[in-house]
Amino acid sequence: MLDRLNQAMDRIERDLRHTVDAADLARTACTSEYHLRRMFSALAGMPLSEYIRRRRLTVAGAEVLAGDVTLLEIAVRYGYGSGEAFARAFRAMHGVGPGEARRTGAALVSQPRLAFRLTVEGSSSMHYRVMDRPAFTVTGFKTRVPLIHSGPNQAIIDFVRGLDKPAVDQLEKLSDQEPQGLVAVCDDLDPSRAQGTELDYYHAVITSNPVPTPAPEGTTTLPVPPGTWAVFTTSGPAPQAIQRLWHDAYTEWFPSNPYRTRPGPEIFRTRLSADGTEADAELWLPVERETTR
């Protein structure tokens, strides 16, 4: 998988002056566009579209400083419809406009070219299981929140704190499917997975009943069709163990196993010790077998 990802990185470099098509990159990597975007974001710490934008503006910046062609020619060469659009994007990344950068020789920001390598540490074991399960229902309180790549998501924190505790207790009693109890569910993410794009967040339980009763007022349901799931579990110091669960799944498990993610909700269950220093966590990701291996 890592070799194919690096082939996709090579293709990005070849296509910087043309249209970089995510579907073509996915075919180069022998996977789906959906999985490529999720895998890249997890490994690189930024969305694929952001990396391509930053690489374009890095290479364009070198041409701006070289002074061999006009700024408009550079703008068109790298896919910008006007000099103004190019200047806005250039300033957003480099902190200075292209004209000023050319006149003053200002220092610019550089996005290094990425290459992926597997590092074997042997310091921990990945605990996982893969299972097929029938359709189920996510039932809970729903909101729309921004996607945050690192650190706490304050919108989620505020939403959960604002829920009526008796209603949440009533909701928890409806849980009759794995993972048991209250869970966090994320769905309908933007395909780019860019920072600040929005997603549906559910403070919810998993039920077998499509219309569970008696459901608290204000709850909604999300039907989930039958499918295959990879379930990752961990325990250890909080919050480090929780934060590493997603990281280890994408950097260790997916590159080493014949599965890829598929569209569907991500389900996360966590239980903290009484003093909040230890955590047991469980991450459910919808997957399908890679057909190209």
C-alpha positions in Angstrom: 0.0 0.0 0.0 2.8 2.5 0.8 4.5 1.8 -2.5 1.2 2.7 -4.3 0.8 5.8 -2.2 4.2 6.9 -3.2 3.4 6.3 -6.8 0.4 8.7 -6.3 2.7 11.2 -4.8 4.9 11.0 -7.9 1.9 11.6 -10.1 1.0 14.7 -8.1 4.4 16.2 -8.9 4.0 15.4 -12.6 0.6 17.0 -12.7 1.2 20.2 -10.7 1.0 22.3 -13.8 -2.2 20.5 -14.9 -5.4 19.2 -13.2 -4.6 16.9 -10.3 -7.6 14.5 -10.4 -8.2 12.6 -7.1 -9.9 9.8 -9.0 -6.8 9.3 -11.1 -4.6 9.4 -8.0 -6.8 6.7 -6.4 -6.4 4.5 -9.5 -2.7 5.0 -9.3 -2.8 3.9 -5.7 -5.1 1.0 -6.6 -7.8 2.0 -4.1 -10.9 4.1 -3.9 -10.9 7.9 -3.9 -12.7 7.8 -0.5 -10.1 5.6 1.1 -7.2 7.5 -0.5 -8.5 10.8 1.0 -8.9 9.3 4.5 -5.6 7.5 4.4 -3.7 10.5 3.2 -5.3 12.8 5.8 -4.4 10.3 8.6 -0.8 9.8 7.5 0.0 13.3 6.4 -1.9 15.3 9.0 -3.6 17.4 6.3 -6.2 16.8 3.6 -5.0 15.7 0.1 -6.4 18.9 -1.5 -4.5 21.0 1.0 -1.2 19.2 0.2 -1.7 19.6 -3.5 -2.5 23.3 -3.1 0.6 23.9 -0.9 2.9 22.0 -3.3 1.6 24.0 -6.2 2.2 27.3 -4.4 5.7 26.1 -3.3 6.8 25.4 -6.8 5.0 28.5 -8.1 6.8 30.5 -5.5 10.2 29.4 -6.9 9.1 30.6 -10.3 7.9 34.0 -8.9 11.4 34.6 -7.4 13.2 33.4 -10.5 11.5 36.2 -12.5 11.7 34.4 -15.9 8.0 34.8 -16.8 5.2 37.1 -15.8 3.1 36.6 -12.7 0.0 36.1 -14.9 1.7 33.3 -16.8 2.6 31.6 -13.5 -1.0 32.0 -12.3 -2.4 30.3 -15.5 0.3 27.7 -15.4 -0.8 26.5 -12.0 -4.5 26.6 -12.6 -5.6 30.0 -11.3 -8.2 31.8 -13.4 -6.9 35.2 -12.8 -3.9 37.1 -11.3 -6.1 38.2 -8.4 -7.0 34.6 -7.5 -3.4 33.6 -7.6 -2.3 36.6 -5.5 -4.9 35.7 -2.8 -3.8 32.1 -2.6 -0.1 33.1 -2.7 -0.5 35.6 0.1 -2.6 33.1 2.2 0.3 30.6 2.1 3.4 32.8 2.0 2.2 35.9 3.9 3.2 38.2 1.1 1.8 38.9 -2.4 3.7 37.5 -5.5 4.5 41.0 -6.8 6.1 42.1 -3.5 7.9 38.7 -3.2 9.4 39.3 -6.6 10.4 42.9 -5.9 12.0 42.2 -2.5 13.1 38.6 -2.7 11.0 37.8 0.4 11.4 34.5 2.2 8.6 32.1 1.2 7.0 29.1 2.9 7.9 25.7 1.4 5.8 22.6 1.5 8.2 19.6 1.2 7.3 16.8 -1.1 5.9 13.9 0.9 7.0 10.3 0.7 5.7 7.5 3.0 7.8 5.0 4.7 7.0 2.2 7.1 8.8 2.3 10.4 8.8 -0.8 12.5 9.1 -0.1 16.2 7.7 -3.2 17.9 6.6 -1.2 20.9 2.9 -2.0 20.9 0.4 -4.5 19.5 -2.6 -3.5 17.5 -5.8 -5.2 18.9 -8.4 -5.5 16.3 -11.2 -7.7 14.9 -13.0 -7.6 11.6 -16.6 -8.6 11.6 -19.7 -8.6 9.3 -22.8 -7.4 11.0 -26.4 -6.8 9.9 -28.1 -3.4 9.7 -28.4 -1.4 12.8 -29.6 2.1 13.9 -27.7 5.0 15.4 -30.1 6.8 17.7 -29.2 10.0 19.5 -28.8 13.7 19.7 -27.4 15.2 16.5 -25.6 18.4 15.6 -23.4 19.8 12.8 -19.9 20.6 13.9 -16.6 21.7 12.2 -13.9 19.1 11.6 -10.9 19.7 13.9 -7.7 17.7 13.0 -5.9 18.1 16.4 -6.8 19.1 19.9 -10.3 19.2 21.5 -13.4 20.0 19.4 -15.0 22.7 21.4 -18.2 22.6 19.4 -18.7 18.9 20.4 -17.8 19.6 24.0 -20.3 22.4 24.3 -23.0 20.4 22.6 -22.6 17.4 24.9 -22.4 19.6 28.0 -25.7 21.3 26.9 -27.7 18.0 26.7 -30.3 17.3 29.3 -28.9 14.6 31.7 -32.2 12.8 32.3 -32.7 12.6 28.6 -29.2 11.2 28.1 -29.7 8.6 30.8 -33.0 7.6 29.1 -31.2 7.3 25.8 -28.4 5.1 27.2 -31.1 2.6 28.3 -32.0 2.0 24.6 -28.5 0.5 23.8 -28.8 -3.1 22.8 -26.0 -3.5 20.2 -22.2 -3.3 20.2 -20.6 -1.1 21.0 -22.7 -0.9 24.2 -23.6 2.3 26.0 -23.2 5.9 24.8 -21.0 6.4 21.8 -19.7 9.3 19.6 -20.7 8.9 15.9 -19.3 11.0 13.1 -21.0 10.9 9.6 -21.4 12.8 6.4 -17.8 14.2 6.4 -16.8 16.4 3.5 -14.8 14.3 1.0 -11.8 16.6 1.3 -11.7 16.1 5.1 -10.3 19.7 5.2 -10.0 21.5 8.5 -13.1 23.5 9.2 -15.4 21.5 6.9 -18.5 20.2 8.7 -19.7 16.8 9.8 -22.7 15.3 11.5 -22.0 14.4 15.2 -24.3 12.1 17.2 -24.2 11.6 20.9 -25.9 8.3 20.6 -26.5 4.6 21.2 -26.5 1.7 18.8 -29.9 -0.1 18.5 -31.4 -3.0 16.6 -34.8 -1.3 16.3 -35.2 1.1 13.4 -37.6 3.2 15.5 -36.5 2.7 19.1 -39.0 3.6 21.8 -39.3 5.3 24.2 -36.7 7.6 22.6 -36.1 11.0 24.3 -37.5 14.0 22.7 -35.1 15.7 20.3 -33.3 12.5 19.2 -32.9 11.4 15.6 -32.0 8.1 13.9 -29.4 7.2 11.3 -30.0 3.8 9.6 -26.8 1.9 8.9 -26.9 -0.9 6.3 -25.2 -4.3 6.7 -21.5 -4.3 6.1 -18.0 -5.2 7.3 -16.4 -3.3 10.2 -12.9 -3.2 11.6 -12.9 -2.7 15.4 -9.8 -1.4 17.1 -9.4 -1.4 20.9 -6.9 0.1 23.3 -6.4 0.9 26.9 -3.9 3.2 28.6 -3.2 6.7 29.9 -5.7 9.3 28.9 -5.8 11.1 26.5 -2.7 9.6 24.8 -4.2 6.2 24.3 -7.3 7.6 22.7 -5.4 10.0 20.4 -3.2 7.2 19.2 -6.1 4.9 18.3 -6.9 6.6 15.0 -3.2 7.2 14.2 -2.3 3.5 14.7 -5.2 2.3 12.7 -4.2 4.3 9.6 -0.4 4.2 9.9 0.0 0.6 11.0 -3.1 -1.5 10.3 -4.4 -0.3 6.9 -1.0 -0.3 5.1 -0.5 -3.9 6.4 -3.9 -5.4 5.8 -6.0 -6.1 2.6 -8.8 -3.6 3.7 -9.8 -0.1 2.8 -12.3 2.2 4.4 -15.7 2.6 2.8 -18.4 5.3 3.2 -20.2 5.1 6.5 -20.2 6.5 10.1 -17.2 6.3 12.4 -18.2 5.1 15.9 -16.1 5.7 19.0 -16.7 4.5 22.5 -14.6 5.5 25.4 -14.7 4.8 29.2 -12.5 6.7 31.6 -11.4 5.7 35.1 -12.8 7.4 38.1 -9.9 9.9 38.2 -9.9 10.4 34.4 -6.2 9.2 34.0 -6.9 5.9 32.3 -9.1 5.1 29.3 -10.5 2.1 27.5 -11.5 3.0 24.0 -13.0 1.2 21.0 -13.1 2.5 17.4 -15.4 1.1 14.7 -14.5 1.9 11.1 -16.6 0.7 8.0 -14.2 -1.3 5.7 -14.2 -3.5 2.6 -11.6 -5.8 1.2 -9.2 -4.5 -1.3 -9.9 -6.2 -4.6 -6.5 -5.3 -6.2 -4.3 -7.2 -3.8 
